[in-house]
Amino acid sequence: MSVSGIRKLAGQVFGLGSALFAGLVFNTGNLQAQTPLEEFKKFLTNPPPIEEIVFERKLLIALPSPPGVTNMVPTGPFFQLRLQTNAYFLRQMDVIGEAPKNHRAGNLLEGERDDAFWEFNNNQLDLWPDKKQAKRKIEVERNIVSGPILSLGLGERINPSTIVWKGDTFTARGTGGSRFEGRIESQTAAGLPERIVTWAADNPDSRYCVDYKYRLSFHPWFPVAIKPFFENRVRGMPFLGTGTGRIQEFYVRSVKMGSVTSQENFFPTQFTNANTLTILHTKGGMEFFKGGRKLNLVHTRPPPPQTNNVAPSSAASPTNAPLPAAPPPNKAPSPPPSPPPSRILLIIAIACLSVPPLLLIFFTIRANKSGSQ
């Protein structure tokens, strides 16, 4: 065996041994070892407290490329994620380890503590103490940016907390509640998933897949690369290549599991200053603060629009009946409308036809009077 092969094997053995040692837990006084695969599955269905995960997100750009090659470019920043049972923190950084004072305006910075959500941008701190409003805000960035890390890439199609394992296969519920099936399609030498595939139970010809890469010296079981993609086939034919449907990739730079006790790690106090404008979003409107003082700015939510629907009892009441519109003041009454041209012609024709008989009657009467004289 070559020197490089021996080093690779030694690294795998060291990583596997470290994973087994780290997985030792006490249970009724006995030591039980959890394998890297068991730790992987446990994180997927129920993520533990996370002290910090730093990762990079890359998006696919549509550039001409050879078949089977995907051009991925980083979005520019790195992300810092912290997670507890009652708190959440997500920060966008230009460089790893960026100091809070160097946080650039426009970079994502948001968090949650005890159902109160906050967002910081351009020295403005927005707070949503209402639980429903906070939930709507949290779902946006958490699902897009940090969701694939917490779900190990599978959250695009299924709810990982609903996964029920049976060996290397599982069942789960989709994001819309439909039934999904899946399996570990390939594994590494250390027994970790190299590819997981899942599909809707009623459509096995369209699969959602995730490829994983590991570096055991980096972490015993957490992947350093998470690459989700779609795969389709015509019934009875093999699936297309992995380049089909690849949209984004995630690269993990550091992982620290464990609880975070300091509340400052979930509040933006280290990013704010005396000139920070704080906006409190409530059900009634917004309140503004700066330098610990409340500003005399009032912004209330507009009342709901009035509908034109009138209840039958109101319609029958004369007091509720709408008044007729009064004519505009200082305005002369409009002249009566002139008859149409066809009516005028009819009147003239009747007049012309009536003249000869009238003349005949007139001269007859006059002649009778002359004869009688």
C-alpha positions as CSV (number, residue, x, y, z in Angstrom):
1,M,0.0,0.0,0.0
2,S,1.3,3.5,-0.8
3,V,2.1,6.1,1.8
4,S,-0.9,8.2,0.8
5,G,-3.1,5.2,1.1
6,I,-1.8,4.4,4.6
7,R,-2.4,8.0,5.7
8,K,-5.9,8.0,4.3
9,L,-6.7,4.7,6.1
10,A,-5.1,6.0,9.3
11,G,-7.2,9.1,9.1
12,Q,-10.4,7.1,8.6
13,V,-9.6,4.8,11.6
14,F,-8.8,7.9,13.7
15,G,-12.0,9.6,12.7
16,L,-14.1,6.5,13.4
17,G,-12.4,6.0,16.8
18,S,-13.0,9.6,17.7
19,A,-16.7,9.3,16.7
20,L,-17.2,6.3,18.8
21,F,-15.5,7.9,21.8
22,A,-17.5,11.1,21.4
23,G,-20.7,9.0,21.2
24,L,-20.2,7.3,24.5
25,V,-23.2,8.1,26.7
26,F,-24.4,7.0,30.1
27,N,-27.6,5.0,30.3
28,T,-28.7,3.4,33.6
29,G,-25.0,3.2,34.6
30,N,-23.8,1.5,31.4
31,L,-21.7,2.9,28.6
32,Q,-23.3,2.7,25.2
33,A,-21.5,3.6,22.0
34,Q,-23.4,5.4,19.2
35,T,-22.0,4.9,15.7
36,P,-21.5,7.9,13.4
37,L,-24.6,6.8,11.4
38,E,-26.7,6.8,14.5
39,E,-25.5,10.3,15.4
40,F,-26.3,11.4,11.8
41,K,-29.8,10.0,12.0
42,K,-30.4,11.6,15.4
43,F,-29.3,15.0,14.3
44,L,-31.6,14.8,11.2
45,T,-34.7,14.0,13.2
46,N,-34.0,16.1,16.3
47,P,-31.1,18.6,16.0
48,P,-29.3,19.2,19.4
49,P,-28.3,22.6,20.7
50,I,-25.7,24.1,18.3
51,E,-23.1,26.5,19.7
52,E,-22.0,27.5,16.2
53,I,-22.0,26.3,12.6
54,V,-20.2,28.4,10.0
55,F,-21.0,27.5,6.4
56,E,-20.9,28.8,2.9
57,R,-23.8,28.7,0.4
58,K,-23.2,28.4,-3.3
59,L,-25.8,29.0,-6.0
60,L,-25.9,27.6,-9.5
61,I,-25.4,30.1,-12.3
62,A,-26.7,29.5,-15.8
63,L,-23.5,29.5,-17.8
64,P,-22.6,27.2,-20.8
65,S,-20.7,24.2,-19.5
66,P,-19.8,20.7,-20.6
67,P,-22.3,17.9,-20.1
68,G,-22.4,16.8,-16.4
69,V,-20.5,19.9,-15.2
70,T,-22.2,22.4,-13.0
71,N,-20.9,26.0,-12.6
72,M,-21.3,26.9,-8.9
73,V,-20.4,30.3,-7.6
74,P,-20.4,31.5,-3.9
75,T,-23.0,34.1,-3.0
76,G,-20.1,36.1,-1.5
77,P,-20.8,35.7,2.2
78,F,-20.4,33.1,4.9
79,F,-23.1,32.4,7.5
80,Q,-22.9,31.9,11.2
81,L,-25.7,29.8,12.8
82,R,-26.6,29.2,16.5
83,L,-29.6,27.2,17.7
84,Q,-31.1,26.4,21.1
85,T,-34.5,25.1,22.1
86,N,-35.8,28.7,22.6
87,A,-33.4,30.8,20.6
88,Y,-32.0,31.2,17.1
89,F,-29.3,33.3,15.5
90,L,-28.3,33.7,11.9
91,R,-25.6,36.1,10.6
92,Q,-24.1,36.8,7.2
93,M,-20.4,37.5,7.1
94,D,-18.0,38.7,4.4
95,V,-15.1,36.7,6.1
96,I,-15.0,34.0,8.7
97,G,-14.6,35.4,12.2
98,E,-15.7,38.9,11.2
99,A,-15.9,41.2,14.3
100,P,-19.4,42.7,15.1
101,K,-18.1,46.2,14.6
102,N,-17.2,45.3,11.0
103,H,-20.7,44.0,10.2
104,R,-21.6,45.5,6.8
105,A,-25.0,47.1,6.2
106,G,-27.2,45.0,4.0
107,N,-25.8,41.7,5.3
108,L,-28.4,39.4,6.9
109,L,-28.5,39.5,10.7
110,E,-31.5,38.1,12.6
111,G,-32.5,36.0,15.6
112,E,-35.1,34.9,18.0
113,R,-35.4,34.6,21.7
114,D,-38.4,33.2,23.5
115,D,-40.7,33.7,20.5
116,A,-39.6,37.3,20.0
117,F,-38.0,37.8,16.6
118,W,-35.6,40.6,15.7
119,E,-33.8,41.8,12.5
120,F,-30.9,44.2,12.2
121,N,-30.0,46.2,9.1
122,N,-28.3,49.5,8.4
123,N,-28.2,50.4,12.2
124,Q,-31.9,49.8,12.5
125,L,-33.3,47.1,14.8
126,D,-36.8,45.8,14.2
127,L,-38.5,43.8,16.9
128,W,-41.6,41.6,16.5
129,P,-42.8,40.5,20.0
130,D,-46.0,39.0,18.5
131,K,-45.6,35.3,18.2
132,K,-47.6,35.0,14.9
133,Q,-45.7,37.8,13.2
134,A,-42.4,36.4,14.5
135,K,-43.2,33.0,13.1
136,R,-43.9,34.4,9.6
137,K,-40.6,36.4,9.6
138,I,-38.5,33.4,10.9
139,E,-39.8,31.0,8.3
140,V,-38.5,33.1,5.4
141,E,-34.7,33.2,6.0
142,R,-34.5,30.1,8.2
143,N,-36.0,27.9,5.5
144,I,-33.9,29.4,2.7
145,V,-30.5,29.8,4.3
146,S,-30.2,27.7,7.4
147,G,-32.9,25.1,6.7
148,P,-30.7,22.9,4.5
149,I,-28.0,22.8,7.2
150,L,-30.4,21.8,10.0
151,S,-32.2,19.3,7.7
152,L,-28.9,18.1,6.1
153,G,-30.4,19.1,2.7
154,L,-33.6,17.0,3.0
155,G,-35.9,19.8,4.2
156,E,-36.7,20.9,0.7
157,R,-39.1,18.0,0.3
158,I,-39.7,16.4,3.6
159,N,-40.1,17.3,7.3
160,P,-37.1,15.6,8.9
161,S,-38.8,15.4,12.3
162,T,-41.3,13.0,10.8
163,I,-38.7,10.5,9.5
164,V,-39.2,6.9,10.8
165,W,-36.1,4.7,10.1
166,K,-36.2,1.0,9.4
167,G,-32.6,0.1,8.7
168,D,-31.4,2.1,5.8
169,T,-34.9,2.9,4.5
170,F,-37.4,5.4,6.0
171,T,-40.8,7.0,5.6
172,A,-41.7,10.6,6.2
173,R,-44.2,13.3,5.6
174,G,-43.6,16.0,3.0
175,T,-43.8,19.7,3.6
176,G,-47.4,19.6,2.4
177,G,-48.3,16.5,4.5
178,S,-48.1,13.9,1.7
179,R,-46.4,10.5,2.3
180,F,-42.7,10.1,1.3
181,E,-40.3,7.2,1.2
182,G,-36.6,7.2,1.0
183,R,-33.4,5.3,1.6
184,I,-29.6,5.6,2.0
185,E,-28.5,4.7,-1.5
186,S,-24.8,4.6,-0.9
187,Q,-22.4,4.8,2.1
188,T,-18.8,5.8,2.9
189,A,-16.2,3.4,4.3
190,A,-17.1,4.7,7.8
191,G,-20.8,3.8,7.2
192,L,-22.0,7.4,6.8
193,P,-24.6,8.2,4.1
194,E,-22.9,9.2,0.8
195,R,-26.3,9.7,-0.9
196,I,-29.8,9.8,0.4
197,V,-32.8,9.7,-2.0
198,T,-36.4,10.4,-1.3
199,W,-39.6,10.4,-3.4
200,A,-43.4,10.9,-3.0
201,A,-45.0,7.6,-2.5
202,D,-47.3,8.1,-5.5
203,N,-44.5,9.4,-7.8
204,P,-41.4,7.2,-7.6
205,D,-40.1,8.5,-11.0
206,S,-39.2,11.9,-9.5
207,R,-36.6,11.8,-6.8
208,Y,-35.0,14.3,-4.5
209,C,-31.4,13.4,-3.7
210,V,-28.6,14.7,-1.5
211,D,-24.9,13.9,-1.8
212,Y,-22.6,14.2,1.2
213,K,-18.9,14.6,1.6
214,Y,-17.0,14.1,4.9
215,R,-13.6,14.8,6.4
216,L,-13.3,12.7,9.5
217,S,-10.5,14.8,10.9
218,F,-12.9,17.8,10.7
219,H,-15.9,16.1,12.3
220,P,-16.8,12.4,13.1
221,W,-20.1,12.5,11.3
222,F,-21.2,16.0,10.2
223,P,-20.7,16.5,6.5
224,V,-18.5,19.2,5.1
225,A,-20.5,19.3,1.9
226,I,-24.2,19.1,1.3
227,K,-25.4,18.9,-2.3
228,P,-29.1,18.5,-3.0
229,F,-30.5,18.0,-6.5
230,F,-33.5,16.6,-8.4
231,E,-33.6,13.5,-10.5
232,N,-36.2,12.3,-13.0
233,R,-36.8,9.4,-15.3
234,V,-39.2,8.0,-17.8
235,R,-41.0,4.9,-16.4
236,G,-38.8,1.9,-16.8
237,M,-35.7,3.9,-17.8
238,P,-32.7,4.8,-15.6
239,F,-32.5,8.1,-13.8
240,L,-30.7,11.0,-15.4
241,G,-27.3,12.2,-14.1
242,T,-26.6,14.1,-10.9
243,G,-26.2,17.4,-12.8
244,T,-29.9,17.5,-13.4
245,G,-31.8,19.8,-11.1
246,R,-28.8,20.9,-9.0
247,I,-29.6,24.4,-7.6
248,Q,-27.4,25.0,-4.6
249,E,-24.6,23.5,-2.5
250,F,-23.5,24.1,1.1
251,Y,-20.0,23.8,2.5
252,V,-19.5,23.6,6.2
253,R,-16.4,25.4,7.6
254,S,-16.7,24.7,11.4
255,V,-19.1,22.8,13.7
256,K,-19.5,23.2,17.5
257,M,-22.3,21.3,19.2
258,G,-23.4,22.2,22.7
259,S,-25.4,24.8,24.6
260,V,-24.9,28.5,24.5
261,T,-25.5,30.1,27.9
262,S,-24.9,33.8,27.2
263,Q,-28.0,35.6,26.0
264,E,-25.7,38.1,24.1
265,N,-25.2,35.3,21.6
266,F,-28.8,35.6,20.6
267,F,-29.4,39.4,20.9
268,P,-27.9,42.1,18.6
269,T,-26.6,44.2,21.6
270,Q,-23.0,43.8,20.3
271,F,-24.0,45.3,16.9
272,T,-26.1,48.3,18.2
273,N,-25.0,51.7,19.5
274,A,-26.5,54.9,20.8
275,N,-27.7,56.0,17.4
276,T,-29.5,52.7,16.5
277,L,-33.1,53.2,15.7
278,T,-35.3,50.6,17.3
279,I,-38.7,49.9,15.9
280,L,-41.2,47.8,17.9
281,H,-43.8,46.2,15.7
282,T,-47.1,45.5,17.6
283,K,-50.6,44.7,16.6
284,G,-51.6,48.3,16.9
285,G,-48.7,49.8,14.9
286,M,-45.1,50.7,15.5
287,E,-43.2,52.4,18.3
288,F,-39.8,54.1,17.8
289,F,-36.9,54.3,20.2
290,K,-33.4,55.7,20.1
291,G,-30.7,56.0,22.8
292,G,-33.1,54.4,25.3
293,R,-35.7,57.0,24.8
294,K,-39.1,56.7,23.1
295,L,-39.5,59.0,20.1
296,N,-42.7,61.0,19.6
297,L,-43.4,59.3,16.3
298,V,-46.7,57.5,15.9
299,H,-47.5,55.0,13.3
300,T,-50.8,53.1,13.7
301,R,-52.2,50.5,11.5
302,P,-55.0,51.7,9.2
303,P,-58.5,50.4,10.1
304,P,-59.9,47.5,7.9
305,P,-61.7,48.7,4.8
306,Q,-65.4,49.2,5.1
307,T,-67.6,46.9,3.0
308,N,-70.7,48.0,1.1
309,N,-72.7,45.1,2.4
310,V,-75.7,46.3,4.4
311,A,-77.6,44.0,6.7
312,P,-81.3,43.5,5.9
313,S,-82.4,45.2,9.2
314,S,-80.3,48.3,8.4
315,A,-81.7,48.4,4.9
316,A,-85.3,48.4,6.1
317,S,-84.6,51.2,8.5
318,P,-85.4,54.7,7.1
319,T,-82.8,56.3,9.4
320,N,-80.1,54.2,7.8
321,A,-81.2,54.8,4.3
322,P,-78.7,56.8,2.2
323,L,-79.7,60.4,1.5
324,P,-80.1,61.6,-2.2
325,A,-77.2,63.5,-3.5
326,A,-77.8,67.3,-3.5
327,P,-77.2,69.3,-6.7
328,P,-73.9,71.2,-6.8
329,P,-74.3,74.8,-5.6
330,N,-74.2,77.9,-7.8
331,K,-75.0,76.0,-10.9
332,A,-77.7,76.9,-13.4
333,P,-80.3,74.1,-14.2
334,S,-79.6,72.3,-17.3
335,P,-81.8,73.1,-20.3
336,P,-84.3,70.4,-21.3
337,P,-83.0,68.1,-23.9
338,S,-83.8,68.9,-27.5
339,P,-85.8,66.4,-29.5
340,P,-84.0,64.2,-31.8
341,P,-83.9,65.1,-35.6
342,S,-86.2,62.3,-36.6
343,R,-89.0,63.7,-34.3
344,I,-88.5,67.2,-35.8
345,L,-89.0,65.8,-39.4
346,L,-92.1,64.0,-38.3
347,I,-93.6,67.2,-36.9
348,I,-92.9,69.1,-40.1
349,A,-94.4,66.4,-42.3
350,I,-97.6,66.4,-40.2
351,A,-97.8,70.2,-40.4
352,C,-97.4,70.1,-44.2
353,L,-100.1,67.5,-44.6
354,S,-102.5,69.4,-42.3
355,V,-102.3,72.8,-44.2
356,P,-104.3,71.9,-47.4
357,P,-107.4,70.5,-45.6
358,L,-107.5,73.5,-43.3
359,L,-107.3,75.9,-46.3
360,L,-110.1,74.0,-48.1
361,I,-112.3,74.2,-45.0
362,F,-111.6,77.9,-44.7
363,F,-112.5,78.8,-48.3
364,T,-115.6,76.6,-48.2
365,I,-116.9,78.4,-45.2
366,R,-116.2,81.8,-46.8
367,A,-118.0,80.8,-50.0
368,N,-121.1,79.7,-48.1
369,K,-121.2,83.0,-46.4
370,S,-120.9,84.9,-49.7
371,G,-123.8,82.9,-51.2
372,S,-126.1,83.5,-48.4
373,Q,-125.7,87.3,-48.7
